[in-house]
Amino acid sequence: MTNKKVFITGISGQDGSLLAEFLLSKGYDVYGLMKENSCKDNLKNIIDNKNLNIIFGSFLLQSLL
């Protein structure tokens, strides 16, 4: 049986990191989006988890007008 997968934007923030920690404890594969220069302090409890995958980048929203 394969693990369920989840994608979290803003994983290095308070809410994102707590959600990631919870989901990892339930056996999920967690993919998280964070900016290159974001602080990783909130991820210190889970950063070495083999089911955590950090993706560096951001969503760029532009007005079409």
C-alpha positions as CSV (number, residue, x, y, z in Angstrom):
1,M,0.0,0.0,0.0
2,T,1.4,3.4,-0.9
3,N,1.4,6.4,1.4
4,K,-1.1,9.2,0.9
5,K,0.6,12.4,-0.4
6,V,-0.1,16.0,0.6
7,F,1.3,19.3,-0.7
8,I,1.6,22.2,1.8
9,T,2.3,25.8,0.6
10,G,4.0,27.8,3.3
11,I,5.4,24.8,5.1
12,S,8.0,26.8,7.0
13,G,5.3,28.9,8.7
14,Q,3.6,28.1,12.0
15,D,0.5,26.5,10.6
16,G,2.2,24.7,7.7
17,S,4.9,23.2,9.9
18,L,2.4,22.0,12.5
19,L,0.2,20.5,9.8
20,A,3.3,18.8,8.3
21,E,4.4,17.4,11.6
22,F,0.8,16.0,12.2
23,L,0.6,14.4,8.8
24,L,4.0,12.9,9.0
25,S,3.1,11.3,12.3
26,K,0.1,9.7,10.4
27,G,2.4,8.2,7.7
28,Y,1.8,10.7,4.9
29,D,4.4,11.7,2.3
30,V,4.6,15.5,2.7
31,Y,5.7,17.9,0.0
32,G,6.2,21.4,1.1
33,L,6.7,24.7,-0.8
34,M,8.8,27.3,0.8
35,K,10.8,30.4,-0.3
36,E,14.6,30.0,-0.5
37,N,15.2,32.7,2.2
38,S,12.5,31.4,4.6
39,C,13.5,30.6,8.1
40,K,13.6,26.8,8.8
41,D,13.3,27.0,12.6
42,N,9.7,25.7,12.6
43,L,10.9,22.6,10.7
44,K,13.5,21.5,13.2
45,N,11.5,18.6,14.6
46,I,10.7,17.1,11.2
47,I,13.5,18.2,8.8
48,D,15.2,14.8,8.9
49,N,12.0,12.8,8.3
50,K,12.4,10.6,5.1
51,N,8.8,11.4,4.1
52,L,9.3,15.1,4.0
53,N,10.2,16.7,0.7
54,I,11.0,20.4,0.6
55,I,10.4,22.3,-2.7
56,F,11.9,25.8,-3.0
57,G,9.9,28.3,-4.9
58,S,6.9,30.6,-4.8
59,F,3.6,31.4,-6.5
60,L,3.8,34.6,-8.4
61,L,0.5,36.3,-8.7
62,Q,0.2,39.1,-11.2
63,S,-2.7,41.2,-12.2
64,L,-3.8,40.7,-15.8
65,L,-4.9,44.3,-16.1
